[in-house]
Structures are given as C-alpha cells and as structure tokens.
Amino acid sequence: MDEKNFRNIFYYKNYYLDFFQTLDPEVKKKFNWTLKLITTVDRVPVKYFKHLETTNGLYEIRVELGSNIYRVFSFFDKGKLVILINGFQKKSNKTPTKEIEMAEKLKKQYHDEKTSKQ
C-alpha cells in the first residue's frame, strides 16, 4: 500500500545535510523518522513540528533523544513544500536568538534566489 504524502521536504543548499552529518547514528535515525512523519501525517504533533510564534513563518522540527534536544528550522513554500535550513543542538530552554536570526536570513536568501530566477 502506498503512503500518501501530505508534504514534501527540500534541503536548501547543504545547511541541513551538513548539520545531519555531525549527528550520532541514533539521532540521525530519529531525524529520519521525524521527517517521514512530517511528510506522511496530515496533522503533525507539535512535539515534532512547531510554528515559532515570534517569527515570520518559521517552524522548528523537534527531536529529543535522552537528555539531548535538537532543532532544525524550516518554512513552507507553495503550501506543501517544507524547506529545511539550519539545525543545532539546543542547550537551554530558550532558542538562541542567533539561530533564529540565521534561519530568518536563510529564508530570505531562499526567496531572493527564487525571485531572481523567475
């Protein structure tokens, strides 16, 4: 039986892939599971995929393994396309401002490049 995809994932440049390569095998496995969940489930639980209220359309993909917490920023393009950008290991309760600023910058860069190609 074929799975239905509610969303598609796109890696913007190598930001996510470079981050992914630094992770332990068990964390990689959990990220792969979470990305599959995001693509195949209509309503993804906020435990795994959450809109960041203070941003302009940024979402964080959330992975926890033991006491380690990881986040990858993403945003939507054309409704069903999830663009993955920078990731980091979260060390405190508050998401670091510099990581959010980087994600906002990458999102703008993505849209600027896309606009310039049209």
Secondary structure, 3 states (H helix, E strand, C coil): CCCCCCCEEEECCCHHHHHHHCCCHHHHHHHHHHHHHHHHCCCCCCCCEEECCCCCCCEEEEEEECCEEEEEEEEEECCCEEEEEEEEEECCCCCCHHHHHHHHHHHHHHHHHHHHHC
